[in-house]
Amino acid sequence: MLSKKILSFDNLIAEVVDQNLCNRCEGCVSFCSANGISALKIGKDGYPEYLDKDKCMEGGICYLICPKTIELEEEISEKYNWKYPLGQWQDIFSARSTDSVIREAATDGGIVTSLLLYMLENNVIDGAIVSRRTENCGRIPMIAKNRAELLEATGSFWSEATHLDELGNVYSSCFPVIKVIKESAEKDMKRLALVGTPCQIKAIRKMQAMNIVPSHLIVFTIGLFCMQCFTLDDLVKQEFAKKHNLKIEDVGKVNIKDKLILHMKSGLKIHIPLEEVEQIAHDACLACSDFANDYADISAGGLGSEDGYTSIIVRNSIGKQIYSEALYKGYVENSGVSIITKKDRDYKLIDIIRDFAIKKRIRYEQHQHIVTDK
Ligand SMILES: Cc1cc2nc3c(=O)[nH]c(=O)nc-3n(C[C@H](O)[C@H](O)[C@H](O)COP(=O)(O)OP(=O)(O)OC[C@H]3O[C@@H](n4cnc5c(N)ncnc54)[C@H](O)[C@@H]3O)c2cc1C
Protein backbone atom coordinates (compact mmCIF):
# COMPACT_ATOMS: atom_id res chain seq x y z
CA MET A 1 0.00 0.00 0.00
CA LEU A 2 1.20 3.53 -0.66
CA SER A 3 1.90 5.57 2.45
CA LYS A 4 0.20 8.93 2.75
CA LYS A 5 3.43 10.69 3.64
CA ILE A 6 5.73 11.45 0.71
CA LEU A 7 8.97 9.67 1.25
CA SER A 8 12.02 11.08 -0.44
CA PHE A 9 15.54 9.97 -1.30
CA ASP A 10 16.57 11.00 2.24
CA ASN A 11 14.28 8.27 3.57
CA LEU A 12 15.79 5.79 1.12
CA ILE A 13 19.26 6.63 2.39
CA ALA A 14 18.22 6.36 6.02
CA GLU A 15 16.10 3.21 5.74
CA VAL A 16 17.88 1.24 3.06
CA VAL A 17 21.41 2.42 2.24
CA ASP A 18 22.49 3.28 5.79
CA GLN A 19 20.99 0.00 7.04
CA ASN A 20 23.16 -1.98 4.61
CA LEU A 21 20.08 -3.19 2.75
CA CYS A 22 20.78 -1.67 -0.66
CA ASN A 23 21.22 -4.23 -3.46
CA ARG A 24 22.79 -1.61 -5.73
CA CYS A 25 20.28 -2.36 -8.51
CA GLU A 26 20.49 1.36 -9.42
CA GLY A 27 16.73 1.56 -9.96
CA CYS A 28 16.41 4.84 -8.03
CA VAL A 29 19.21 6.56 -9.93
CA SER A 30 18.11 5.20 -13.31
CA PHE A 31 14.59 6.46 -12.76
CA CYS A 32 15.88 9.88 -11.74
CA SER A 33 18.20 10.25 -14.73
CA ALA A 34 15.83 8.59 -17.23
CA ASN A 35 13.30 11.28 -16.38
CA GLY A 36 15.77 14.12 -16.71
CA ILE A 37 15.71 15.07 -13.01
CA SER A 38 19.41 14.28 -12.46
CA ALA A 39 19.36 14.75 -8.70
CA LEU A 40 21.00 11.38 -8.00
CA LYS A 41 24.09 9.50 -9.05
CA ILE A 42 25.81 6.23 -8.32
CA GLY A 43 28.66 6.77 -5.88
CA LYS A 44 32.08 5.20 -6.22
CA ASP A 45 31.13 2.11 -4.23
CA GLY A 46 27.93 1.49 -6.21
CA TYR A 47 25.50 3.00 -3.71
CA PRO A 48 23.16 5.82 -4.75
CA GLU A 49 23.83 9.35 -3.54
CA TYR A 50 22.84 12.93 -4.33
CA LEU A 51 24.36 14.49 -7.43
CA ASP A 52 22.51 17.74 -6.88
CA LYS A 53 20.08 17.82 -3.97
CA ASP A 54 18.51 21.08 -5.19
CA LYS A 55 17.21 19.27 -8.26
CA CYS A 56 15.38 16.66 -6.19
CA MET A 57 11.63 17.04 -6.70
CA GLU A 58 10.93 14.96 -3.60
CA GLY A 59 8.26 13.00 -5.45
CA GLY A 60 9.30 9.83 -3.63
CA ILE A 61 9.29 7.56 -6.69
CA CYS A 62 12.87 6.47 -6.04
CA TYR A 63 11.69 5.30 -2.62
CA LEU A 64 8.61 3.52 -3.95
CA ILE A 65 10.38 1.45 -6.59
CA CYS A 66 13.21 0.26 -4.34
CA PRO A 67 12.90 -3.53 -3.91
CA LYS A 68 13.74 -3.11 -0.23
CA THR A 69 10.91 -0.76 0.76
CA ILE A 70 7.50 -2.17 1.62
CA GLU A 71 5.71 0.36 -0.56
CA LEU A 72 3.76 -1.26 -3.44
CA GLU A 73 4.25 -4.75 -1.91
CA GLU A 74 0.50 -5.21 -1.57
CA GLU A 75 -0.14 -4.01 -5.12
CA ILE A 76 2.30 -6.40 -6.75
CA SER A 77 1.35 -9.26 -4.48
CA GLU A 78 -2.27 -8.82 -5.55
CA LYS A 79 -1.43 -8.33 -9.21
CA TYR A 80 0.67 -11.50 -9.33
CA ASN A 81 -1.70 -13.45 -7.13
CA TRP A 82 1.04 -14.20 -4.61
CA LYS A 83 0.55 -17.18 -2.31
CA TYR A 84 2.72 -18.40 0.55
CA PRO A 85 5.46 -19.56 0.33
CA LEU A 86 6.57 -19.31 -3.30
CA GLY A 87 4.04 -17.26 -5.19
CA GLN A 88 1.60 -18.45 -7.81
CA TRP A 89 2.61 -21.31 -10.09
CA GLN A 90 1.01 -23.52 -12.71
CA ASP A 91 3.65 -26.12 -13.59
CA ILE A 92 7.02 -27.30 -12.38
CA PHE A 93 9.52 -29.15 -14.54
CA SER A 94 13.04 -30.36 -14.62
CA ALA A 95 14.26 -29.57 -18.13
CA ARG A 96 17.22 -28.82 -20.36
CA SER A 97 18.15 -27.19 -23.63
CA THR A 98 18.21 -29.39 -26.74
CA ASP A 99 21.21 -27.39 -27.99
CA SER A 100 24.45 -29.08 -26.89
CA VAL A 101 26.54 -25.89 -27.25
CA ILE A 102 24.19 -24.02 -24.92
CA ARG A 103 24.18 -26.94 -22.48
CA GLU A 104 27.98 -26.97 -22.43
CA ALA A 105 28.18 -23.25 -21.58
CA ALA A 106 25.21 -23.17 -19.22
CA THR A 107 25.09 -23.14 -15.44
CA ASP A 108 22.55 -25.96 -15.27
CA GLY A 109 20.39 -27.16 -18.18
CA GLY A 110 20.67 -23.98 -20.28
CA ILE A 111 16.91 -23.49 -20.12
CA VAL A 112 17.18 -19.75 -19.53
CA THR A 113 19.30 -19.23 -22.64
CA SER A 114 17.10 -21.53 -24.74
CA LEU A 115 13.86 -19.84 -23.76
CA LEU A 116 15.39 -16.47 -24.68
CA LEU A 117 16.62 -17.94 -27.96
CA TYR A 118 13.16 -19.26 -28.75
CA MET A 119 11.67 -15.81 -28.09
CA LEU A 120 14.28 -14.02 -30.23
CA GLU A 121 14.09 -16.43 -33.18
CA ASN A 122 10.31 -16.44 -33.18
CA ASN A 123 9.88 -12.68 -33.01
CA VAL A 124 8.34 -12.66 -29.56
CA ILE A 125 10.95 -10.16 -28.33
CA ASP A 126 13.41 -7.74 -29.96
CA GLY A 127 16.10 -8.28 -27.34
CA ALA A 128 16.94 -10.00 -24.08
CA ILE A 129 18.55 -8.21 -21.16
CA VAL A 130 21.19 -10.57 -19.83
CA SER A 131 24.59 -10.10 -18.23
CA ARG A 132 27.79 -10.70 -20.12
CA ARG A 133 30.88 -12.00 -18.39
CA THR A 134 33.86 -9.67 -18.28
CA GLU A 135 37.50 -10.64 -18.14
CA ASN A 136 37.88 -9.77 -14.47
CA CYS A 137 35.07 -12.14 -13.48
CA GLY A 138 32.55 -9.31 -13.42
CA ARG A 139 29.32 -9.03 -15.34
CA ILE A 140 27.89 -6.18 -17.29
CA PRO A 141 24.33 -5.95 -18.53
CA MET A 142 23.79 -6.24 -22.25
CA ILE A 143 20.96 -6.63 -24.72
CA ALA A 144 21.35 -9.88 -26.61
CA LYS A 145 19.75 -9.96 -30.03
CA ASN A 146 20.93 -13.34 -31.31
CA ARG A 147 22.30 -16.73 -30.30
CA ALA A 148 25.95 -15.63 -30.27
CA GLU A 149 25.20 -12.73 -27.93
CA LEU A 150 23.08 -14.94 -25.69
CA LEU A 151 25.98 -17.36 -25.43
CA GLU A 152 28.25 -14.57 -24.13
CA ALA A 153 25.94 -14.36 -21.13
CA THR A 154 25.20 -18.03 -20.55
CA GLY A 155 26.28 -19.36 -17.15
CA SER A 156 26.01 -17.77 -13.68
CA PHE A 157 28.02 -16.03 -11.06
CA TRP A 158 27.13 -15.56 -7.45
CA SER A 159 28.09 -12.29 -6.02
CA GLU A 160 27.21 -9.15 -4.26
CA ALA A 161 26.50 -6.11 -6.35
CA THR A 162 29.22 -3.63 -7.08
CA HIS A 163 29.45 -0.63 -9.28
CA LEU A 164 30.64 -1.61 -12.70
CA ASP A 165 33.66 0.67 -12.63
CA GLU A 166 34.75 -0.88 -9.39
CA LEU A 167 34.41 -4.54 -10.20
CA GLY A 168 37.96 -5.59 -9.48
CA ASN A 169 38.01 -9.21 -8.56
CA VAL A 170 34.40 -9.52 -7.55
CA TYR A 171 31.40 -10.66 -9.49
CA SER A 172 28.36 -8.50 -9.92
CA SER A 173 24.87 -9.85 -9.51
CA CYS A 174 22.65 -6.84 -9.25
CA PHE A 175 23.81 -4.92 -12.22
CA PRO A 176 21.99 -1.82 -13.41
CA VAL A 177 19.45 -3.32 -15.80
CA ILE A 178 17.23 -0.27 -15.90
CA LYS A 179 19.96 1.74 -17.57
CA VAL A 180 20.03 -0.87 -20.34
CA ILE A 181 16.27 -0.80 -20.79
CA LYS A 182 16.49 2.92 -21.43
CA GLU A 183 19.24 2.39 -24.03
CA SER A 184 17.10 -0.21 -25.81
CA ALA A 185 14.19 2.22 -25.96
CA GLU A 186 16.50 4.66 -27.71
CA LYS A 187 17.41 1.92 -30.20
CA ASP A 188 13.72 1.42 -30.93
CA MET A 189 13.51 -2.01 -29.32
CA LYS A 190 10.01 -2.25 -28.00
CA ARG A 191 9.77 -5.78 -26.56
CA LEU A 192 12.35 -7.07 -24.14
CA ALA A 193 12.80 -10.09 -21.92
CA LEU A 194 14.72 -9.68 -18.68
CA VAL A 195 16.68 -12.27 -16.68
CA GLY A 196 17.31 -11.33 -13.08
CA THR A 197 17.64 -12.17 -9.43
CA PRO A 198 14.57 -11.62 -7.21
CA CYS A 199 15.56 -8.05 -6.27
CA GLN A 200 16.00 -7.09 -9.92
CA ILE A 201 12.66 -8.55 -10.97
CA LYS A 202 10.90 -6.94 -8.01
CA ALA A 203 12.26 -3.47 -8.86
CA ILE A 204 10.89 -3.88 -12.39
CA ARG A 205 7.51 -5.11 -11.13
CA LYS A 206 7.25 -2.08 -8.84
CA MET A 207 8.09 0.23 -11.74
CA GLN A 208 5.49 -1.53 -13.91
CA ALA A 209 2.90 -1.19 -11.13
CA MET A 210 3.44 2.57 -11.33
CA ASN A 211 3.64 2.64 -15.15
CA ILE A 212 7.09 4.11 -14.93
CA VAL A 213 8.85 4.48 -18.25
CA PRO A 214 10.76 2.46 -19.56
CA SER A 215 9.64 -0.61 -17.57
CA HIS A 216 6.74 -1.09 -20.00
CA LEU A 217 9.26 -2.47 -22.52
CA ILE A 218 9.75 -5.60 -20.42
CA VAL A 219 7.27 -8.10 -21.81
CA PHE A 220 8.72 -11.25 -20.25
CA THR A 221 10.73 -12.00 -17.12
CA ILE A 222 12.82 -15.02 -16.22
CA GLY A 223 13.70 -15.00 -12.53
CA LEU A 224 16.63 -16.93 -11.12
CA PHE A 225 16.28 -18.70 -7.77
CA CYS A 226 18.52 -16.96 -5.28
CA MET A 227 19.43 -17.77 -1.69
CA GLN A 228 22.11 -15.07 -1.57
CA CYS A 229 24.83 -13.35 -3.53
CA PHE A 230 28.46 -13.59 -2.55
CA THR A 231 31.90 -13.19 -4.02
CA LEU A 232 34.31 -16.03 -4.59
CA ASP A 233 36.86 -13.60 -3.22
CA ASP A 234 35.16 -13.72 0.18
CA LEU A 235 34.56 -17.44 -0.08
CA VAL A 236 38.24 -18.31 -0.37
CA LYS A 237 38.95 -16.27 2.77
CA GLN A 238 36.71 -18.56 4.83
CA GLU A 239 38.38 -20.97 7.29
CA PHE A 240 37.33 -24.14 5.43
CA ALA A 241 38.63 -22.69 2.15
CA LYS A 242 41.99 -21.88 3.68
CA LYS A 243 42.16 -25.39 5.13
CA HIS A 244 41.62 -26.87 1.64
CA ASN A 245 43.89 -24.28 0.01
CA LEU A 246 41.04 -23.21 -2.26
CA LYS A 247 42.07 -20.66 -4.89
CA ILE A 248 39.79 -18.71 -7.24
CA GLU A 249 41.97 -19.43 -10.26
CA ASP A 250 41.47 -23.18 -9.72
CA VAL A 251 37.66 -22.93 -9.93
CA GLY A 252 36.26 -23.90 -13.33
CA LYS A 253 32.53 -23.62 -12.78
CA VAL A 254 30.08 -22.94 -9.98
CA ASN A 255 26.63 -24.48 -9.41
CA ILE A 256 24.19 -23.96 -6.62
CA LYS A 257 21.58 -26.49 -5.57
CA ASP A 258 21.01 -27.56 -1.96
CA LYS A 259 24.77 -26.97 -1.66
CA LEU A 260 27.29 -24.79 -3.43
CA ILE A 261 29.24 -26.95 -5.87
CA LEU A 262 32.65 -25.84 -7.07
CA HIS A 263 33.88 -27.70 -10.15
CA MET A 264 37.64 -27.40 -9.92
CA LYS A 265 39.75 -27.30 -13.07
CA SER A 266 41.44 -30.45 -11.76
CA GLY A 267 38.15 -32.32 -12.13
CA LEU A 268 37.50 -32.35 -8.39
CA LYS A 269 34.01 -31.32 -7.19
CA ILE A 270 33.77 -29.52 -3.85
CA HIS A 271 30.38 -29.42 -2.10
CA ILE A 272 30.03 -26.54 0.34
CA PRO A 273 27.04 -26.29 2.71
CA LEU A 274 25.00 -23.15 2.12
CA GLU A 275 25.39 -22.21 5.80
CA GLU A 276 29.08 -21.53 5.07
CA VAL A 277 28.07 -19.25 2.21
CA GLU A 278 25.51 -17.48 4.37
CA GLN A 279 28.31 -16.15 6.53
CA ILE A 280 29.62 -14.12 3.61
CA ALA A 281 26.25 -13.01 2.26
CA HIS A 282 25.58 -9.28 2.31
CA ASP A 283 22.99 -7.91 4.73
CA ALA A 284 20.88 -6.90 1.72
CA CYS A 285 20.46 -10.59 0.83
CA LEU A 286 19.67 -11.61 4.39
CA ALA A 287 16.95 -8.98 4.33
CA CYS A 288 15.31 -10.55 1.27
CA SER A 289 12.58 -13.17 1.66
CA ASP A 290 12.20 -14.23 -1.98
CA PHE A 291 14.02 -17.42 -2.99
CA ALA A 292 12.06 -18.64 -6.01
CA ASN A 293 11.70 -15.25 -7.72
CA ASP A 294 8.00 -15.11 -7.00
CA TYR A 295 7.08 -12.27 -9.37
CA ALA A 296 8.72 -13.61 -12.53
CA ASP A 297 6.78 -15.17 -15.43
CA ILE A 298 9.08 -18.19 -15.26
CA SER A 299 11.54 -18.97 -12.46
CA ALA A 300 14.64 -21.12 -12.90
CA GLY A 301 17.22 -22.68 -10.62
CA GLY A 302 19.45 -25.66 -10.13
CA LEU A 303 17.81 -26.82 -6.91
CA GLY A 304 15.98 -30.14 -7.14
CA SER A 305 17.21 -31.12 -10.61
CA GLU A 306 19.91 -33.59 -11.45
CA ASP A 307 23.16 -32.32 -12.97
CA GLY A 308 22.68 -30.82 -16.43
CA TYR A 309 19.02 -29.89 -15.84
CA THR A 310 17.28 -26.71 -14.68
CA SER A 311 14.25 -26.65 -12.40
CA ILE A 312 11.55 -24.48 -13.95
CA ILE A 313 8.50 -22.92 -12.32
CA VAL A 314 5.94 -21.77 -14.86
CA ARG A 315 3.94 -19.15 -13.00
CA ASN A 316 1.28 -17.64 -15.22
CA SER A 317 -0.42 -17.89 -18.61
CA ILE A 318 2.26 -15.99 -20.53
CA GLY A 319 4.92 -18.20 -18.90
CA LYS A 320 2.93 -21.27 -19.89
CA GLN A 321 2.51 -20.10 -23.46
CA ILE A 322 6.22 -19.37 -23.94
CA TYR A 323 7.33 -22.58 -22.27
CA SER A 324 4.87 -24.77 -24.24
CA GLU A 325 5.89 -23.19 -27.55
CA ALA A 326 9.62 -23.60 -26.81
CA LEU A 327 8.92 -27.23 -25.93
CA TYR A 328 6.80 -27.78 -29.03
CA LYS A 329 9.37 -26.18 -31.32
CA GLY A 330 12.14 -28.32 -29.83
CA TYR A 331 14.21 -25.65 -28.05
CA VAL A 332 13.88 -27.38 -24.68
CA GLU A 333 13.05 -30.86 -23.41
CA ASN A 334 11.58 -32.04 -20.12
CA SER A 335 13.40 -34.70 -18.14
CA GLY A 336 10.15 -36.36 -17.13
CA VAL A 337 11.55 -36.62 -13.59
CA SER A 338 9.41 -34.98 -10.94
CA ILE A 339 10.46 -37.19 -8.03
CA ILE A 340 14.02 -37.16 -6.73
CA THR A 341 15.28 -39.99 -4.57
CA LYS A 342 17.87 -38.96 -1.99
CA LYS A 343 19.09 -40.91 0.98
CA ASP A 344 16.42 -43.53 0.21
CA ARG A 345 13.60 -41.03 0.37
CA ASP A 346 11.45 -39.67 -2.45
CA TYR A 347 11.05 -35.94 -2.76
CA LYS A 348 8.76 -34.10 -5.17
CA LEU A 349 10.49 -31.26 -7.03
CA ILE A 350 7.91 -28.76 -5.78
CA ASP A 351 8.48 -29.80 -2.15
CA ILE A 352 12.24 -29.30 -2.41
CA ILE A 353 11.77 -25.79 -3.81
CA ARG A 354 9.03 -24.99 -1.31
CA ASP A 355 11.30 -26.00 1.59
CA PHE A 356 13.98 -23.59 0.40
CA ALA A 357 11.45 -20.82 -0.10
CA ILE A 358 10.33 -21.32 3.51
CA LYS A 359 13.95 -21.45 4.71
CA LYS A 360 14.68 -18.11 3.13
CA ARG A 361 11.52 -16.59 4.60
CA ILE A 362 12.49 -17.84 8.08
CA ARG A 363 16.01 -16.45 7.67
CA TYR A 364 14.49 -13.11 6.64
CA GLU A 365 12.23 -13.05 9.72
CA GLN A 366 15.18 -13.84 11.98
CA HIS A 367 17.26 -11.15 10.35
CA GLN A 368 14.45 -8.62 10.85
CA HIS A 369 14.54 -9.43 14.58
CA ILE A 370 18.30 -8.97 14.71
CA VAL A 371 17.98 -5.57 13.03
CA THR A 372 15.10 -4.44 15.28
CA ASP A 373 16.84 -5.67 18.43
CA LYS A 374 20.01 -3.69 17.64
C1 LIG B 1 23.21 -14.58 -7.91
C2 LIG B 1 22.59 -15.92 -8.22
C3 LIG B 1 22.21 -16.75 -7.16
C4 LIG B 1 21.62 -17.98 -7.44
N1 LIG B 1 21.24 -18.77 -6.40
C5 LIG B 1 20.64 -19.95 -6.63
C6 LIG B 1 20.24 -20.79 -5.55
O1 LIG B 1 20.44 -20.47 -4.38
N2 LIG B 1 19.64 -21.98 -5.84
C7 LIG B 1 19.39 -22.36 -7.13
O2 LIG B 1 18.83 -23.43 -7.34
N3 LIG B 1 19.75 -21.59 -8.18
C8 LIG B 1 20.36 -20.40 -7.96
N4 LIG B 1 20.72 -19.59 -9.00
C9 LIG B 1 20.26 -19.95 -10.38
C10 LIG B 1 21.15 -20.94 -11.08
O3 LIG B 1 22.47 -20.73 -10.77
C11 LIG B 1 21.00 -20.85 -12.61
O4 LIG B 1 21.16 -19.52 -13.03
C12 LIG B 1 19.66 -21.35 -13.08
O5 LIG B 1 19.51 -22.69 -12.71
C13 LIG B 1 19.53 -21.25 -14.60
O6 LIG B 1 20.39 -22.14 -15.19
P1 LIG B 1 20.42 -22.29 -16.77
O7 LIG B 1 21.51 -23.27 -17.11
O8 LIG B 1 19.03 -22.62 -17.23
O9 LIG B 1 20.79 -20.81 -17.19
P2 LIG B 1 21.78 -20.32 -18.36
O10 LIG B 1 21.25 -20.77 -19.66
O11 LIG B 1 23.16 -20.62 -17.97
O12 LIG B 1 21.54 -18.74 -18.26
C14 LIG B 1 21.87 -18.02 -17.11
C15 LIG B 1 21.32 -16.63 -17.27
O13 LIG B 1 21.47 -15.96 -16.02
C16 LIG B 1 22.00 -14.66 -16.24
N5 LIG B 1 22.88 -14.34 -15.11
C17 LIG B 1 24.03 -14.94 -14.78
N6 LIG B 1 24.57 -14.40 -13.67
C18 LIG B 1 23.72 -13.47 -13.29
C19 LIG B 1 23.72 -12.57 -12.21
N7 LIG B 1 24.73 -12.53 -11.34
N8 LIG B 1 22.67 -11.74 -12.06
C20 LIG B 1 21.63 -11.76 -12.96
N9 LIG B 1 21.59 -12.60 -14.03
C21 LIG B 1 22.62 -13.43 -14.18
C22 LIG B 1 22.80 -14.77 -17.52
O14 LIG B 1 22.84 -13.53 -18.19
C23 LIG B 1 22.03 -15.81 -18.32
O15 LIG B 1 21.07 -15.19 -19.11
C24 LIG B 1 21.39 -18.39 -8.78
C25 LIG B 1 21.82 -17.57 -9.83
C26 LIG B 1 22.42 -16.34 -9.56
C27 LIG B 1 22.88 -15.49 -10.70
The ligand as a Gaussian input file, in Angstrom:
#p B3LYP/6-31G(d) Opt

LIG

0 1
 C       23.215000     -14.580000      -7.906000
 C       22.592000     -15.916000      -8.221000
 C       22.215000     -16.752000      -7.164000
 C       21.619000     -17.984000      -7.435000
 N       21.243000     -18.773000      -6.401000
 C       20.635000     -19.947000      -6.628000
 C       20.241000     -20.791000      -5.546000
 O       20.445000     -20.471000      -4.377000
 N       19.635000     -21.979000      -5.839000
 C       19.388000     -22.357000      -7.131000
 O       18.830000     -23.434000      -7.339000
 N       19.749000     -21.589000      -8.180000
 C       20.359000     -20.403000      -7.957000
 N       20.719000     -19.593000      -9.003000
 C       20.261000     -19.951000     -10.380000
 C       21.148000     -20.939000     -11.083000
 O       22.469000     -20.733000     -10.773000
 C       21.001000     -20.852000     -12.613000
 O       21.157000     -19.515000     -13.031000
 C       19.657000     -21.352000     -13.076000
 O       19.514000     -22.693000     -12.706000
 C       19.526000     -21.247000     -14.601000
 O       20.395000     -22.136000     -15.191000
 P       20.417000     -22.294000     -16.766000
 O       21.515000     -23.267000     -17.107000
 O       19.033000     -22.616000     -17.231000
 O       20.787000     -20.811000     -17.193000
 P       21.776000     -20.316000     -18.357000
 O       21.245000     -20.767000     -19.660000
 O       23.165000     -20.620000     -17.973000
 O       21.538000     -18.741000     -18.260000
 C       21.874000     -18.020000     -17.113000
 C       21.318000     -16.629000     -17.268000
 O       21.469000     -15.959000     -16.021000
 C       22.004000     -14.663000     -16.244000
 N       22.878000     -14.344000     -15.105000
 C       24.029000     -14.936000     -14.781000
 N       24.568000     -14.404000     -13.674000
 C       23.720000     -13.465000     -13.292000
 C       23.723000     -12.568000     -12.209000
 N       24.735000     -12.534000     -11.336000
 N       22.668000     -11.740000     -12.057000
 C       21.632000     -11.762000     -12.957000
 N       21.594000     -12.596000     -14.026000
 C       22.622000     -13.430000     -14.179000
 C       22.801000     -14.765000     -17.518000
 O       22.836000     -13.527000     -18.189000
 C       22.029000     -15.809000     -18.315000
 O       21.068000     -15.190000     -19.112000
 C       21.392000     -18.390000      -8.776000
 C       21.818000     -17.568000      -9.829000
 C       22.420000     -16.344000      -9.560000
 C       22.876000     -15.493000     -10.704000

